[in-house]
Amino acid sequence: MTTAQSRRVDYSESTRNALVDSAVALFTEHGYAATSLDAIARRTRVTKGALYHHFSGKQALFEAAFDAVESGVIARLGQVVAGPGDAWDRAMSALRGYVGICLEPDYQRIVIHEGPVVMGWERWRAAEEHFSYGLVKAALEALIAAGEIEALPVEVTARVLFGALSTGATIIATAEDPERAGAEVSLTITRVLEGMRVTRLR
């Protein structure tokens, strides 16, 4: 690839990323229905034609924004789950981190509120599983390997926990007092995990 071609590729990728960043910001602030492609292009300081060069339409741009938010979440939580230290402490830190993320405006608006409506329930659920399920399973496997919890069927247990976390996210995002709801979700899932522990006293 020539230097000129490389610069064009870099510019194109930079433009795409900027469009996604603008979409995340505007969808979070105004919602999907009230956000126009013109507004996103204007905020990014590109033409609408440049936007269409990267995205076929508003839904495609929303899905890119959804992917960006979810990818950021998984990157943050993945560092905790795969990080150093005790498996139980890592799992608890990841749970607290997830509850904190459920309080963040972009995650609430784009992933929880708008995602099922814009993408449709089945596609949204598949996307959620694509991003989040593997992390839940990895955390569970680490807990079992460390002897922290019983060696329950991994696939079934991971799906049960994934469902609980997904439901918890919805509870937090729709609560009148999200902070209180977050604390209750965190406490409840912690108690469920503690019930699986092999060694409960240190």
Secondary structure, 3 states (H helix, E strand, C coil): CCHHHHHHHHHHHHHHHHHHHHHHHHHHHHCCCCCCHHHHHHHHCCCHHHHHHHCCCHHHHHHHHHHHHHHHHHHHHHHHHCCCCCHHHHHHHHHHHHHHHHCCHHHHHHHHHHHHHHHCHHHHHHHHHHHHHHHHHHHHHHHHHCCCECCCCHHHHHHHHHHHHHHHHHHHHHCCCHHHHHHHHHHHHHHHHHCCECCCCC
